[in-house]
Amino acid sequence: MTYAALFAALTAVGAWIKLPIGTVPYSMQIFFVIFAGILLGSKLGLLSQLVYILLGLAGIQVFTKPSGLQYIFEPTFGFLLGFALGAFVAGLIVERLKKNNFVTYIIATLGGLVVVYACGVPFLWMIQSLYLGKEFSFALAVKYGFLPFIVKDLVTCVVISMIAPPIVKVLTANRLLKRPE
């Protein structure tokens, strides 16, 4: 439970850490979201992200825009839902594959990332076109909600997959984490 709270906090902080790489600044959020699933497993990874979302919906300023229940109607809220499900899927894949290696983690990170985008992009389109009534095609949702971020997120998946095996090994050896070797 402590780790879930830690990753909820890291996800919140990750939203505010912006690295000026390319046209769209890179935030550390997706790193912490996917890493939560990798390290904590499906259930605690999911819980960590639900805590983050619920804190924001309760009005605590953890989102980059004003928090509160109205955030549900933000075009990017679907990505937050994707964070919870993406952490769950990444953790589930690691639990099923039961190996502490690059291949396991690249499959898990990519699986989690696919879920984040599968939730975020359609929600972006839905809010823009159906709720806000804008002329906003699904292609525009892909253009603004996927294309600017995918390369950086794929690099993040590779980085996580490279650093996870030694981190998991050390945490497991020190009995701070239960994972198969």
MODELLER restraints for C-alpha pairs under 7 A, 6 or more apart:
rsr = mdl.restraints
at = mdl.atoms
rsr.add(forms.Gaussian(group=physical.xy_distance, feature=features.Distance(at['CA:4:A'], at['CA:44:A']), mean=5.70, stdev=0.5))
rsr.add(forms.Gaussian(group=physical.xy_distance, feature=features.Distance(at['CA:4:A'], at['CA:45:A']), mean=6.61, stdev=0.5))
rsr.add(forms.Gaussian(group=physical.xy_distance, feature=features.Distance(at['CA:4:A'], at['CA:47:A']), mean=6.33, stdev=0.5))
rsr.add(forms.Gaussian(group=physical.xy_distance, feature=features.Distance(at['CA:4:A'], at['CA:48:A']), mean=4.28, stdev=0.5))
rsr.add(forms.Gaussian(group=physical.xy_distance, feature=features.Distance(at['CA:5:A'], at['CA:48:A']), mean=5.93, stdev=0.5))
rsr.add(forms.Gaussian(group=physical.xy_distance, feature=features.Distance(at['CA:7:A'], at['CA:32:A']), mean=6.75, stdev=0.5))
rsr.add(forms.Gaussian(group=physical.xy_distance, feature=features.Distance(at['CA:7:A'], at['CA:36:A']), mean=6.07, stdev=0.5))
rsr.add(forms.Gaussian(group=physical.xy_distance, feature=features.Distance(at['CA:7:A'], at['CA:48:A']), mean=5.72, stdev=0.5))
rsr.add(forms.Gaussian(group=physical.xy_distance, feature=features.Distance(at['CA:8:A'], at['CA:48:A']), mean=4.79, stdev=0.5))
rsr.add(forms.Gaussian(group=physical.xy_distance, feature=features.Distance(at['CA:8:A'], at['CA:49:A']), mean=5.74, stdev=0.5))
rsr.add(forms.Gaussian(group=physical.xy_distance, feature=features.Distance(at['CA:8:A'], at['CA:51:A']), mean=6.09, stdev=0.5))
rsr.add(forms.Gaussian(group=physical.xy_distance, feature=features.Distance(at['CA:8:A'], at['CA:52:A']), mean=4.84, stdev=0.5))
rsr.add(forms.Gaussian(group=physical.xy_distance, feature=features.Distance(at['CA:10:A'], at['CA:32:A']), mean=6.34, stdev=0.5))
rsr.add(forms.Gaussian(group=physical.xy_distance, feature=features.Distance(at['CA:11:A'], at['CA:29:A']), mean=5.26, stdev=0.5))
rsr.add(forms.Gaussian(group=physical.xy_distance, feature=features.Distance(at['CA:11:A'], at['CA:32:A']), mean=5.51, stdev=0.5))
rsr.add(forms.Gaussian(group=physical.xy_distance, feature=features.Distance(at['CA:11:A'], at['CA:33:A']), mean=6.32, stdev=0.5))
rsr.add(forms.Gaussian(group=physical.xy_distance, feature=features.Distance(at['CA:12:A'], at['CA:52:A']), mean=6.76, stdev=0.5))
rsr.add(forms.Gaussian(group=physical.xy_distance, feature=features.Distance(at['CA:12:A'], at['CA:62:A']), mean=5.14, stdev=0.5))
rsr.add(forms.Gaussian(group=physical.xy_distance, feature=features.Distance(at['CA:12:A'], at['CA:63:A']), mean=6.75, stdev=0.5))
rsr.add(forms.Gaussian(group=physical.xy_distance, feature=features.Distance(at['CA:14:A'], at['CA:27:A']), mean=6.12, stdev=0.5))
rsr.add(forms.Gaussian(group=physical.xy_distance, feature=features.Distance(at['CA:14:A'], at['CA:28:A']), mean=4.40, stdev=0.5))
rsr.add(forms.Gaussian(group=physical.xy_distance, feature=features.Distance(at['CA:14:A'], at['CA:29:A']), mean=4.40, stdev=0.5))
rsr.add(forms.Gaussian(group=physical.xy_distance, feature=features.Distance(at['CA:15:A'], at['CA:27:A']), mean=5.73, stdev=0.5))
rsr.add(forms.Gaussian(group=physical.xy_distance, feature=features.Distance(at['CA:15:A'], at['CA:28:A']), mean=6.32, stdev=0.5))
rsr.add(forms.Gaussian(group=physical.xy_distance, feature=features.Distance(at['CA:15:A'], at['CA:29:A']), mean=5.24, stdev=0.5))
rsr.add(forms.Gaussian(group=physical.xy_distance, feature=features.Distance(at['CA:15:A'], at['CA:63:A']), mean=6.99, stdev=0.5))
rsr.add(forms.Gaussian(group=physical.xy_distance, feature=features.Distance(at['CA:15:A'], at['CA:64:A']), mean=6.48, stdev=0.5))
rsr.add(forms.Gaussian(group=physical.xy_distance, feature=features.Distance(at['CA:16:A'], at['CA:27:A']), mean=6.94, stdev=0.5))
rsr.add(forms.Gaussian(group=physical.xy_distance, feature=features.Distance(at['CA:16:A'], at['CA:64:A']), mean=6.78, stdev=0.5))
rsr.add(forms.Gaussian(group=physical.xy_distance, feature=features.Distance(at['CA:17:A'], at['CA:27:A']), mean=5.45, stdev=0.5))
rsr.add(forms.Gaussian(group=physical.xy_distance, feature=features.Distance(at['CA:17:A'], at['CA:28:A']), mean=6.03, stdev=0.5))
rsr.add(forms.Gaussian(group=physical.xy_distance, feature=features.Distance(at['CA:18:A'], at['CA:25:A']), mean=5.75, stdev=0.5))
rsr.add(forms.Gaussian(group=physical.xy_distance, feature=features.Distance(at['CA:18:A'], at['CA:26:A']), mean=5.39, stdev=0.5))
rsr.add(forms.Gaussian(group=physical.xy_distance, feature=features.Distance(at['CA:18:A'], at['CA:27:A']), mean=4.55, stdev=0.5))
rsr.add(forms.Gaussian(group=physical.xy_distance, feature=features.Distance(at['CA:19:A'], at['CA:25:A']), mean=5.55, stdev=0.5))
rsr.add(forms.Gaussian(group=physical.xy_distance, feature=features.Distance(at['CA:19:A'], at['CA:26:A']), mean=4.99, stdev=0.5))
rsr.add(forms.Gaussian(group=physical.xy_distance, feature=features.Distance(at['CA:19:A'], at['CA:27:A']), mean=6.27, stdev=0.5))
rsr.add(forms.Gaussian(group=physical.xy_distance, feature=features.Distance(at['CA:20:A'], at['CA:26:A']), mean=6.38, stdev=0.5))
rsr.add(forms.Gaussian(group=physical.xy_distance, feature=features.Distance(at['CA:24:A'], at['CA:148:A']), mean=6.47, stdev=0.5))
rsr.add(forms.Gaussian(group=physical.xy_distance, feature=features.Distance(at['CA:31:A'], at['CA:156:A']), mean=6.26, stdev=0.5))
rsr.add(forms.Gaussian(group=physical.xy_distance, feature=features.Distance(at['CA:33:A'], at['CA:83:A']), mean=5.98, stdev=0.5))
rsr.add(forms.Gaussian(group=physical.xy_distance, feature=features.Distance(at['CA:33:A'], at['CA:87:A']), mean=5.77, stdev=0.5))
rsr.add(forms.Gaussian(group=physical.xy_distance, feature=features.Distance(at['CA:34:A'], at['CA:86:A']), mean=6.79, stdev=0.5))
rsr.add(forms.Gaussian(group=physical.xy_distance, feature=features.Distance(at['CA:34:A'], at['CA:87:A']), mean=5.21, stdev=0.5))
rsr.add(forms.Gaussian(group=physical.xy_distance, feature=features.Distance(at['CA:34:A'], at['CA:90:A']), mean=6.46, stdev=0.5))
rsr.add(forms.Gaussian(group=physical.xy_distance, feature=features.Distance(at['CA:34:A'], at['CA:109:A']), mean=6.15, stdev=0.5))
rsr.add(forms.Gaussian(group=physical.xy_distance, feature=features.Distance(at['CA:34:A'], at['CA:112:A']), mean=6.43, stdev=0.5))
rsr.add(forms.Gaussian(group=physical.xy_distance, feature=features.Distance(at['CA:35:A'], at['CA:160:A']), mean=6.96, stdev=0.5))
rsr.add(forms.Gaussian(group=physical.xy_distance, feature=features.Distance(at['CA:36:A'], at['CA:45:A']), mean=4.88, stdev=0.5))
rsr.add(forms.Gaussian(group=physical.xy_distance, feature=features.Distance(at['CA:36:A'], at['CA:87:A']), mean=6.15, stdev=0.5))
rsr.add(forms.Gaussian(group=physical.xy_distance, feature=features.Distance(at['CA:37:A'], at['CA:45:A']), mean=4.27, stdev=0.5))
rsr.add(forms.Gaussian(group=physical.xy_distance, feature=features.Distance(at['CA:37:A'], at['CA:87:A']), mean=4.15, stdev=0.5))
rsr.add(forms.Gaussian(group=physical.xy_distance, feature=features.Distance(at['CA:37:A'], at['CA:88:A']), mean=5.74, stdev=0.5))
rsr.add(forms.Gaussian(group=physical.xy_distance, feature=features.Distance(at['CA:37:A'], at['CA:90:A']), mean=5.14, stdev=0.5))
rsr.add(forms.Gaussian(group=physical.xy_distance, feature=features.Distance(at['CA:37:A'], at['CA:91:A']), mean=4.11, stdev=0.5))
rsr.add(forms.Gaussian(group=physical.xy_distance, feature=features.Distance(at['CA:38:A'], at['CA:90:A']), mean=5.89, stdev=0.5))
rsr.add(forms.Gaussian(group=physical.xy_distance, feature=features.Distance(at['CA:38:A'], at['CA:91:A']), mean=4.94, stdev=0.5))
rsr.add(forms.Gaussian(group=physical.xy_distance, feature=features.Distance(at['CA:38:A'], at['CA:94:A']), mean=6.50, stdev=0.5))
rsr.add(forms.Gaussian(group=physical.xy_distance, feature=features.Distance(at['CA:40:A'], at['CA:91:A']), mean=6.94, stdev=0.5))
rsr.add(forms.Gaussian(group=physical.xy_distance, feature=features.Distance(at['CA:41:A'], at['CA:91:A']), mean=4.04, stdev=0.5))
rsr.add(forms.Gaussian(group=physical.xy_distance, feature=features.Distance(at['CA:41:A'], at['CA:92:A']), mean=6.39, stdev=0.5))
rsr.add(forms.Gaussian(group=physical.xy_distance, feature=features.Distance(at['CA:41:A'], at['CA:95:A']), mean=6.75, stdev=0.5))
rsr.add(forms.Gaussian(group=physical.xy_distance, feature=features.Distance(at['CA:42:A'], at['CA:87:A']), mean=6.60, stdev=0.5))
rsr.add(forms.Gaussian(group=physical.xy_distance, feature=features.Distance(at['CA:42:A'], at['CA:88:A']), mean=4.11, stdev=0.5))
rsr.add(forms.Gaussian(group=physical.xy_distance, feature=features.Distance(at['CA:42:A'], at['CA:89:A']), mean=6.40, stdev=0.5))
rsr.add(forms.Gaussian(group=physical.xy_distance, feature=features.Distance(at['CA:42:A'], at['CA:90:A']), mean=6.92, stdev=0.5))
rsr.add(forms.Gaussian(group=physical.xy_distance, feature=features.Distance(at['CA:42:A'], at['CA:91:A']), mean=3.99, stdev=0.5))
rsr.add(forms.Gaussian(group=physical.xy_distance, feature=features.Distance(at['CA:42:A'], at['CA:92:A']), mean=4.84, stdev=0.5))
rsr.add(forms.Gaussian(group=physical.xy_distance, feature=features.Distance(at['CA:43:A'], at['CA:88:A']), mean=6.34, stdev=0.5))
rsr.add(forms.Gaussian(group=physical.xy_distance, feature=features.Distance(at['CA:45:A'], at['CA:87:A']), mean=5.18, stdev=0.5))
rsr.add(forms.Gaussian(group=physical.xy_distance, feature=features.Distance(at['CA:45:A'], at['CA:88:A']), mean=5.68, stdev=0.5))
rsr.add(forms.Gaussian(group=physical.xy_distance, feature=features.Distance(at['CA:45:A'], at['CA:91:A']), mean=6.69, stdev=0.5))
rsr.add(forms.Gaussian(group=physical.xy_distance, feature=features.Distance(at['CA:46:A'], at['CA:84:A']), mean=4.92, stdev=0.5))
rsr.add(forms.Gaussian(group=physical.xy_distance, feature=features.Distance(at['CA:46:A'], at['CA:85:A']), mean=6.46, stdev=0.5))
rsr.add(forms.Gaussian(group=physical.xy_distance, feature=features.Distance(at['CA:46:A'], at['CA:87:A']), mean=5.56, stdev=0.5))
rsr.add(forms.Gaussian(group=physical.xy_distance, feature=features.Distance(at['CA:46:A'], at['CA:88:A']), mean=4.85, stdev=0.5))
rsr.add(forms.Gaussian(group=physical.xy_distance, feature=features.Distance(at['CA:49:A'], at['CA:83:A']), mean=6.35, stdev=0.5))
rsr.add(forms.Gaussian(group=physical.xy_distance, feature=features.Distance(at['CA:49:A'], at['CA:84:A']), mean=4.81, stdev=0.5))
rsr.add(forms.Gaussian(group=physical.xy_distance, feature=features.Distance(at['CA:50:A'], at['CA:84:A']), mean=5.97, stdev=0.5))
rsr.add(forms.Gaussian(group=physical.xy_distance, feature=features.Distance(at['CA:53:A'], at['CA:80:A']), mean=6.88, stdev=0.5))
rsr.add(forms.Gaussian(group=physical.xy_distance, feature=features.Distance(at['CA:56:A'], at['CA:62:A']), mean=5.43, stdev=0.5))
rsr.add(forms.Gaussian(group=physical.xy_distance, feature=features.Distance(at['CA:56:A'], at['CA:63:A']), mean=6.11, stdev=0.5))
rsr.add(forms.Gaussian(group=physical.xy_distance, feature=features.Distance(at['CA:56:A'], at['CA:67:A']), mean=5.13, stdev=0.5))
rsr.add(forms.Gaussian(group=physical.xy_distance, feature=features.Distance(at['CA:56:A'], at['CA:68:A']), mean=5.93, stdev=0.5))
rsr.add(forms.Gaussian(group=physical.xy_distance, feature=features.Distance(at['CA:57:A'], at['CA:67:A']), mean=5.96, stdev=0.5))
rsr.add(forms.Gaussian(group=physical.xy_distance, feature=features.Distance(at['CA:57:A'], at['CA:68:A']), mean=4.24, stdev=0.5))
rsr.add(forms.Gaussian(group=physical.xy_distance, feature=features.Distance(at['CA:57:A'], at['CA:69:A']), mean=4.70, stdev=0.5))
rsr.add(forms.Gaussian(group=physical.xy_distance, feature=features.Distance(at['CA:57:A'], at['CA:71:A']), mean=6.77, stdev=0.5))
rsr.add(forms.Gaussian(group=physical.xy_distance, feature=features.Distance(at['CA:58:A'], at['CA:68:A']), mean=5.36, stdev=0.5))
rsr.add(forms.Gaussian(group=physical.xy_distance, feature=features.Distance(at['CA:58:A'], at['CA:69:A']), mean=6.69, stdev=0.5))
rsr.add(forms.Gaussian(group=physical.xy_distance, feature=features.Distance(at['CA:59:A'], at['CA:67:A']), mean=4.80, stdev=0.5))
rsr.add(forms.Gaussian(group=physical.xy_distance, feature=features.Distance(at['CA:59:A'], at['CA:68:A']), mean=3.99, stdev=0.5))
rsr.add(forms.Gaussian(group=physical.xy_distance, feature=features.Distance(at['CA:60:A'], at['CA:67:A']), mean=6.20, stdev=0.5))
rsr.add(forms.Gaussian(group=physical.xy_distance, feature=features.Distance(at['CA:61:A'], at['CA:67:A']), mean=5.41, stdev=0.5))
rsr.add(forms.Gaussian(group=physical.xy_distance, feature=features.Distance(at['CA:71:A'], at['CA:77:A']), mean=6.73, stdev=0.5))
rsr.add(forms.Gaussian(group=physical.xy_distance, feature=features.Distance(at['CA:73:A'], at['CA:127:A']), mean=6.81, stdev=0.5))
rsr.add(forms.Gaussian(group=physical.xy_distance, feature=features.Distance(at['CA:75:A'], at['CA:123:A']), mean=6.64, stdev=0.5))
rsr.add(forms.Gaussian(group=physical.xy_distance, feature=features.Distance(at['CA:75:A'], at['CA:124:A']), mean=4.54, stdev=0.5))
rsr.add(forms.Gaussian(group=physical.xy_distance, feature=features.Distance(at['CA:75:A'], at['CA:127:A']), mean=5.43, stdev=0.5))
rsr.add(forms.Gaussian(group=physical.xy_distance, feature=features.Distance(at['CA:75:A'], at['CA:128:A']), mean=6.45, stdev=0.5))
rsr.add(forms.Gaussian(group=physical.xy_distance, feature=features.Distance(at['CA:76:A'], at['CA:120:A']), mean=6.56, stdev=0.5))
rsr.add(forms.Gaussian(group=physical.xy_distance, feature=features.Distance(at['CA:76:A'], at['CA:124:A']), mean=5.89, stdev=0.5))
rsr.add(forms.Gaussian(group=physical.xy_distance, feature=features.Distance(at['CA:78:A'], at['CA:119:A']), mean=5.37, stdev=0.5))
rsr.add(forms.Gaussian(group=physical.xy_distance, feature=features.Distance(at['CA:78:A'], at['CA:120:A']), mean=4.13, stdev=0.5))
rsr.add(forms.Gaussian(group=physical.xy_distance, feature=features.Distance(at['CA:78:A'], at['CA:123:A']), mean=4.99, stdev=0.5))
rsr.add(forms.Gaussian(group=physical.xy_distance, feature=features.Distance(at['CA:78:A'], at['CA:124:A']), mean=6.70, stdev=0.5))
rsr.add(forms.Gaussian(group=physical.xy_distance, feature=features.Distance(at['CA:79:A'], at['CA:116:A']), mean=5.79, stdev=0.5))
rsr.add(forms.Gaussian(group=physical.xy_distance, feature=features.Distance(at['CA:79:A'], at['CA:117:A']), mean=6.77, stdev=0.5))
rsr.add(forms.Gaussian(group=physical.xy_distance, feature=features.Distance(at['CA:79:A'], at['CA:119:A']), mean=6.00, stdev=0.5))
rsr.add(forms.Gaussian(group=physical.xy_distance, feature=features.Distance(at['CA:79:A'], at['CA:120:A']), mean=3.92, stdev=0.5))
rsr.add(forms.Gaussian(group=physical.xy_distance, feature=features.Distance(at['CA:81:A'], at['CA:119:A']), mean=6.71, stdev=0.5))
rsr.add(forms.Gaussian(group=physical.xy_distance, feature=features.Distance(at['CA:82:A'], at['CA:115:A']), mean=5.90, stdev=0.5))
rsr.add(forms.Gaussian(group=physical.xy_distance, feature=features.Distance(at['CA:82:A'], at['CA:116:A']), mean=3.87, stdev=0.5))
rsr.add(forms.Gaussian(group=physical.xy_distance, feature=features.Distance(at['CA:82:A'], at['CA:117:A']), mean=6.83, stdev=0.5))
rsr.add(forms.Gaussian(group=physical.xy_distance, feature=features.Distance(at['CA:82:A'], at['CA:119:A']), mean=5.01, stdev=0.5))
rsr.add(forms.Gaussian(group=physical.xy_distance, feature=features.Distance(at['CA:82:A'], at['CA:120:A']), mean=6.16, stdev=0.5))
rsr.add(forms.Gaussian(group=physical.xy_distance, feature=features.Distance(at['CA:83:A'], at['CA:116:A']), mean=5.62, stdev=0.5))
rsr.add(forms.Gaussian(group=physical.xy_distance, feature=features.Distance(at['CA:85:A'], at['CA:115:A']), mean=6.62, stdev=0.5))
rsr.add(forms.Gaussian(group=physical.xy_distance, feature=features.Distance(at['CA:86:A'], at['CA:112:A']), mean=3.96, stdev=0.5))
rsr.add(forms.Gaussian(group=physical.xy_distance, feature=features.Distance(at['CA:86:A'], at['CA:113:A']), mean=6.18, stdev=0.5))
rsr.add(forms.Gaussian(group=physical.xy_distance, feature=features.Distance(at['CA:86:A'], at['CA:115:A']), mean=5.11, stdev=0.5))
rsr.add(forms.Gaussian(group=physical.xy_distance, feature=features.Distance(at['CA:86:A'], at['CA:116:A']), mean=5.34, stdev=0.5))
rsr.add(forms.Gaussian(group=physical.xy_distance, feature=features.Distance(at['CA:87:A'], at['CA:112:A']), mean=6.00, stdev=0.5))
rsr.add(forms.Gaussian(group=physical.xy_distance, feature=features.Distance(at['CA:89:A'], at['CA:111:A']), mean=6.54, stdev=0.5))
rsr.add(forms.Gaussian(group=physical.xy_distance, feature=features.Distance(at['CA:89:A'], at['CA:112:A']), mean=5.35, stdev=0.5))
rsr.add(forms.Gaussian(group=physical.xy_distance, feature=features.Distance(at['CA:90:A'], at['CA:108:A']), mean=4.40, stdev=0.5))
rsr.add(forms.Gaussian(group=physical.xy_distance, feature=features.Distance(at['CA:90:A'], at['CA:109:A']), mean=5.68, stdev=0.5))
rsr.add(forms.Gaussian(group=physical.xy_distance, feature=features.Distance(at['CA:90:A'], at['CA:111:A']), mean=6.06, stdev=0.5))
rsr.add(forms.Gaussian(group=physical.xy_distance, feature=features.Distance(at['CA:90:A'], at['CA:112:A']), mean=4.70, stdev=0.5))
rsr.add(forms.Gaussian(group=physical.xy_distance, feature=features.Distance(at['CA:93:A'], at['CA:108:A']), mean=5.29, stdev=0.5))
rsr.add(forms.Gaussian(group=physical.xy_distance, feature=features.Distance(at['CA:94:A'], at['CA:104:A']), mean=6.32, stdev=0.5))
rsr.add(forms.Gaussian(group=physical.xy_distance, feature=features.Distance(at['CA:94:A'], at['CA:105:A']), mean=6.88, stdev=0.5))
rsr.add(forms.Gaussian(group=physical.xy_distance, feature=features.Distance(at['CA:94:A'], at['CA:108:A']), mean=6.13, stdev=0.5))
rsr.add(forms.Gaussian(group=physical.xy_distance, feature=features.Distance(at['CA:97:A'], at['CA:104:A']), mean=6.42, stdev=0.5))
rsr.add(forms.Gaussian(group=physical.xy_distance, feature=features.Distance(at['CA:98:A'], at['CA:180:A']), mean=5.82, stdev=0.5))
rsr.add(forms.Gaussian(group=physical.xy_distance, feature=features.Distance(at['CA:99:A'], at['CA:180:A']), mean=6.25, stdev=0.5))
rsr.add(forms.Gaussian(group=physical.xy_distance, feature=features.Distance(at['CA:99:A'], at['CA:181:A']), mean=6.19, stdev=0.5))
rsr.add(forms.Gaussian(group=physical.xy_distance, feature=features.Distance(at['CA:100:A'], at['CA:165:A']), mean=5.40, stdev=0.5))
rsr.add(forms.Gaussian(group=physical.xy_distance, feature=features.Distance(at['CA:100:A'], at['CA:180:A']), mean=6.76, stdev=0.5))
rsr.add(forms.Gaussian(group=physical.xy_distance, feature=features.Distance(at['CA:100:A'], at['CA:181:A']), mean=5.45, stdev=0.5))
rsr.add(forms.Gaussian(group=physical.xy_distance, feature=features.Distance(at['CA:101:A'], at['CA:165:A']), mean=5.50, stdev=0.5))
rsr.add(forms.Gaussian(group=physical.xy_distance, feature=features.Distance(at['CA:102:A'], at['CA:161:A']), mean=5.12, stdev=0.5))
rsr.add(forms.Gaussian(group=physical.xy_distance, feature=features.Distance(at['CA:102:A'], at['CA:162:A']), mean=5.97, stdev=0.5))
rsr.add(forms.Gaussian(group=physical.xy_distance, feature=features.Distance(at['CA:102:A'], at['CA:165:A']), mean=6.86, stdev=0.5))
rsr.add(forms.Gaussian(group=physical.xy_distance, feature=features.Distance(at['CA:105:A'], at['CA:161:A']), mean=4.78, stdev=0.5))
rsr.add(forms.Gaussian(group=physical.xy_distance, feature=features.Distance(at['CA:106:A'], at['CA:157:A']), mean=6.37, stdev=0.5))
rsr.add(forms.Gaussian(group=physical.xy_distance, feature=features.Distance(at['CA:106:A'], at['CA:158:A']), mean=6.44, stdev=0.5))
rsr.add(forms.Gaussian(group=physical.xy_distance, feature=features.Distance(at['CA:106:A'], at['CA:161:A']), mean=5.25, stdev=0.5))
rsr.add(forms.Gaussian(group=physical.xy_distance, feature=features.Distance(at['CA:109:A'], at['CA:157:A']), mean=5.37, stdev=0.5))
rsr.add(forms.Gaussian(group=physical.xy_distance, feature=features.Distance(at['CA:110:A'], at['CA:157:A']), mean=6.52, stdev=0.5))
rsr.add(forms.Gaussian(group=physical.xy_distance, feature=features.Distance(at['CA:121:A'], at['CA:141:A']), mean=5.79, stdev=0.5))
rsr.add(forms.Gaussian(group=physical.xy_distance, feature=features.Distance(at['CA:121:A'], at['CA:142:A']), mean=6.27, stdev=0.5))
rsr.add(forms.Gaussian(group=physical.xy_distance, feature=features.Distance(at['CA:121:A'], at['CA:145:A']), mean=5.72, stdev=0.5))
rsr.add(forms.Gaussian(group=physical.xy_distance, feature=features.Distance(at['CA:121:A'], at['CA:146:A']), mean=6.90, stdev=0.5))
rsr.add(forms.Gaussian(group=physical.xy_distance, feature=features.Distance(at['CA:124:A'], at['CA:141:A']), mean=6.12, stdev=0.5))
rsr.add(forms.Gaussian(group=physical.xy_distance, feature=features.Distance(at['CA:125:A'], at['CA:136:A']), mean=6.64, stdev=0.5))
rsr.add(forms.Gaussian(group=physical.xy_distance, feature=features.Distance(at['CA:125:A'], at['CA:137:A']), mean=6.82, stdev=0.5))
rsr.add(forms.Gaussian(group=physical.xy_distance, feature=features.Distance(at['CA:125:A'], at['CA:138:A']), mean=5.68, stdev=0.5))
rsr.add(forms.Gaussian(group=physical.xy_distance, feature=features.Distance(at['CA:125:A'], at['CA:141:A']), mean=5.24, stdev=0.5))
rsr.add(forms.Gaussian(group=physical.xy_distance, feature=features.Distance(at['CA:128:A'], at['CA:134:A']), mean=5.67, stdev=0.5))
rsr.add(forms.Gaussian(group=physical.xy_distance, feature=features.Distance(at['CA:128:A'], at['CA:136:A']), mean=6.19, stdev=0.5))
rsr.add(forms.Gaussian(group=physical.xy_distance, feature=features.Distance(at['CA:129:A'], at['CA:135:A']), mean=6.03, stdev=0.5))
rsr.add(forms.Gaussian(group=physical.xy_distance, feature=features.Distance(at['CA:129:A'], at['CA:136:A']), mean=5.20, stdev=0.5))
rsr.add(forms.Gaussian(group=physical.xy_distance, feature=features.Distance(at['CA:169:A'], at['CA:181:A']), mean=6.96, stdev=0.5))
rsr.add(forms.Gaussian(group=physical.xy_distance, feature=features.Distance(at['CA:171:A'], at['CA:177:A']), mean=5.33, stdev=0.5))
rsr.add(forms.Gaussian(group=physical.xy_distance, feature=features.Distance(at['CA:172:A'], at['CA:178:A']), mean=5.82, stdev=0.5))
rsr.add(forms.Gaussian(group=physical.xy_distance, feature=features.Distance(at['CA:172:A'], at['CA:179:A']), mean=6.36, stdev=0.5))
